[in-house]
Amino acid sequence: MMDDPTLLRYSRQIMLPEVDIGGQQRLIDSHALIIGAGGLGSPAALYLAAAGVGHITLVDADSVELSNLQRQIAHQQTSLGQNKAASAKASMQALNPQCRVSAVADHADGKQLERLAATADVVLDCTDRFSSRYAINAATQKAKVPLVSGAAIRFSGQLAVFDPRVPDAPCYACLYPPDGQGDEALNCAESGVMAPLVGIIGCFQAVEAFKLLSGAGKAHQGLSHFDALSGHWRHFNLPRDPACPVCAP
């Protein structure tokens, strides 16, 4: 049962008929796992904490550097040198002390990643390496937990939701087959990225996680691509690959 301050805090969401008291309570009772507390993870984590997700686990082994502050809004000048998960946790709890945040200062992979995914109601992939994305995809497929995947580089961003609970739904490996992909792929440190772009995609990830957790609306399907230079969105259908090594039956 929500007390009066809690009802007031979330009143603008509760008045939405698609959310109502029941949807807000589902958010409060839910657990989101966010892998990466950088450009994408920062807005996603802050908005999900503000929206009332009851438990958020944030995973990142890196430390805050000066070049991060151009876009990674969960961190401050005073955060320099701190672990990113711990720094973002402080920002999230300053925004909403009702949100329980678990900071994991580690490169979660393998069995640890599988254990973390199995405890979550939704997983947000906010990383920038193919090796991490493949590992997260495999863990969420095994745990049967929906995955909200985002990426941003230069002036381009994309988002997809992969929900293994949906029959015939694709997975990340259907979009990017593992063969030939490696961590030599583009990254912000080498290619640059527009600061607000990661905010757009990270917030889009938060929107999709919000819907999955609250039960409001319908989860995103297919792949959405955003060109910040033109302001154009493009949407692509994304069927399951019948030969996918991860999700094919």
C-alpha positions, 0 to 999 in steps of 0.5 A: 500500500502506497502512503500519501507521500508516495502517491504524491511523488508518482501522481502524474503517472498514476493519473494516466489510465494506462498506468493507474495505481496497479501499474505504479505498484508493479513498477515499485515491485519490479527489478531492472538490471542495467548493464553500463552506467555511461552515456545510455545507462545514465539517463535510463537509470535516472528516469527509471529511478525517478519513475519508481522502479523499486530495485535497480541493479547497475553494473559497470567496472569503469571509473569516471573520467573527464571525457565522460562528463560531456554525455554521462549525466549521472556523474558529476565533476566530483565523481572523477575517479569513482566507480561509475556504478557507485557514482550513478547510484548516488545520483539515483538515490539523491533523486529518489531515496525510495529506489533501492540501487545495487551497484556492481563494480565488475565486468559481469559476464558468464555465470555472474551475468546469468545469475543477475539476469535471472533475478531481473524483470527487465534487462537494459543493455547500455554497453558499447562492445559486441562481446558484452552485447552477445553475453547479455543477449545469451543470458537474457535468452536463457533467463527468459527475461526481456532485453532492451538494447540501445546503441549510439555512435556519432550522430546515429542511434538505434533501439530494439526490444528482444523478448524471449517470452514472445513466440518467434521473437528474434534476439540480438544475435538475429540482428547481428550474427556473431560471426565476424563481429568483434570489439574492433567495432566503432566506439565513442572513444575513437569515433565520437558521439553527440551528447544529446543523442545518448540521452535520446536513446537512453530515454527510449530504453527507459520508456520501453522498460517502463512499459514492460514493467508497468504493463502500460502500452505495447512493447516496441517491435523491430528495430528503430534507427535515429539519424540526429543530423536529419532528425529522421526515424526509420523502423525496420521489421526484424524477424527471427533468424531460423539459423540463429545459434542463440534463439533458434529452436 
